[in-house]
Amino acid sequence: MVIQSNIKFIEHAKAPIVSRTFFNPTGDILSLQISGASGSVKLEGRARKDADWVTLAGISLADYALVRDGFTKPGIYEIGIIGVRELRARVDSMDGDISVFGQIISSEET
């Protein structure tokens, strides 16, 4: 396992926001941590620069529940990103200060 990138998608947001776009070179897993308030956070991806953004599903590492259509509470999640070349986070609503951090991971040993 190799951590390819540490990404600060959003830091201490107090209003809805869309992060800047981050490139995924060859990672296959994104470990995502949402901290602070509850709200509606979506991780979006696309395979090509001119393609539409798609909301990605993930697995909660707290209880292994499948999360679709956005993350609603703080926690750590894992998301498959094989073939997803661009990533961004979207916070649509929150009930306080919220931060979103991610690590792009390659499970292939070098």
C-alpha positions as CSV (number, residue, x, y, z in Angstrom):
1,M,0.0,0.0,0.0
2,V,1.3,3.4,-1.0
3,I,-0.2,6.8,-0.1
4,Q,0.0,8.8,-3.3
5,S,-1.6,12.0,-2.1
6,N,-3.0,13.8,1.0
7,I,-5.9,16.0,0.0
8,K,-7.5,18.8,2.0
9,F,-10.7,19.0,0.0
10,I,-12.4,21.4,2.4
11,E,-11.3,23.0,5.6
12,H,-13.6,24.5,8.2
13,A,-16.4,25.4,5.8
14,K,-19.3,27.2,7.3
15,A,-21.4,27.5,4.1
16,P,-22.1,25.2,1.1
17,I,-19.0,24.8,-1.1
18,V,-17.4,22.8,-3.9
19,S,-13.7,22.0,-3.6
20,R,-11.2,22.5,-6.3
21,T,-10.5,19.5,-8.6
22,F,-7.8,17.0,-7.6
23,F,-6.1,14.6,-10.1
24,N,-5.9,10.9,-9.4
25,P,-2.8,9.5,-11.1
26,T,-3.1,5.8,-10.4
27,G,-4.8,5.3,-7.1
28,D,-7.5,2.7,-6.5
29,I,-8.8,3.6,-3.1
30,L,-9.7,7.0,-1.5
31,S,-9.8,7.1,2.3
32,L,-12.1,10.0,3.2
33,Q,-12.4,11.6,6.6
34,I,-15.3,14.0,7.3
35,S,-14.9,15.9,10.6
36,G,-16.9,18.6,12.4
37,A,-20.6,18.9,11.8
38,S,-23.1,16.7,10.2
39,G,-24.5,17.6,6.8
40,S,-24.6,16.5,3.2
41,V,-21.2,15.8,1.7
42,K,-20.7,14.2,-1.7
43,L,-17.5,13.0,-3.2
44,E,-17.7,13.4,-7.0
45,G,-15.5,11.9,-9.7
46,R,-15.2,11.7,-13.4
47,A,-13.0,9.6,-15.8
48,R,-12.5,12.4,-18.4
49,K,-12.1,16.1,-18.0
50,D,-15.1,16.9,-20.3
51,A,-17.4,14.3,-18.6
52,D,-20.2,15.0,-16.1
53,W,-19.4,14.7,-12.4
54,V,-20.8,11.6,-10.7
55,T,-21.5,11.1,-7.0
56,L,-19.4,8.2,-5.7
57,A,-20.6,5.7,-3.1
58,G,-18.5,4.6,-0.2
59,I,-18.2,2.2,2.8
60,S,-18.3,3.5,6.4
61,L,-15.4,2.1,8.3
62,A,-17.4,2.5,11.5
63,D,-20.0,-0.1,10.6
64,Y,-19.3,-1.2,7.0
65,A,-22.6,0.4,5.9
66,L,-22.9,1.3,2.2
67,V,-23.3,5.1,1.7
68,R,-24.9,6.3,-1.5
69,D,-26.0,9.8,-2.5
70,G,-23.7,11.6,0.0
71,F,-22.3,11.3,3.4
72,T,-24.4,12.7,6.3
73,K,-22.2,12.3,9.4
74,P,-18.6,12.7,10.4
75,G,-16.5,9.5,10.0
76,I,-14.0,7.6,7.9
77,Y,-15.1,6.1,4.6
78,E,-13.4,4.2,1.8
79,I,-14.3,4.7,-1.8
80,G,-13.2,2.8,-4.9
81,I,-11.6,5.1,-7.4
82,I,-10.0,2.8,-10.0
83,G,-10.4,4.7,-13.4
84,V,-11.6,7.9,-11.7
85,R,-9.1,10.5,-12.8
86,E,-10.6,13.7,-11.2
87,L,-12.1,14.1,-7.8
88,R,-13.8,16.9,-5.9
89,A,-15.9,17.2,-2.7
90,R,-19.2,19.0,-2.6
91,V,-20.8,20.2,0.7
92,D,-24.5,21.0,0.1
93,S,-25.5,21.6,3.7
94,M,-24.2,21.4,7.2
95,D,-25.2,22.2,10.7
96,G,-21.8,23.8,11.7
97,D,-18.1,23.8,10.7
98,I,-17.1,20.9,8.5
99,S,-13.8,19.6,7.0
100,V,-13.2,16.9,4.4
101,F,-9.8,15.3,4.0
102,G,-8.7,12.4,1.8
103,Q,-5.8,10.1,1.0
104,I,-5.4,8.6,-2.5
105,I,-4.0,5.1,-2.0
106,S,-2.5,2.6,-4.4
107,S,-2.8,-1.0,-3.1
108,E,-0.1,-2.1,-5.5
109,E,3.3,-2.5,-3.9
110,T,6.3,-0.7,-5.6
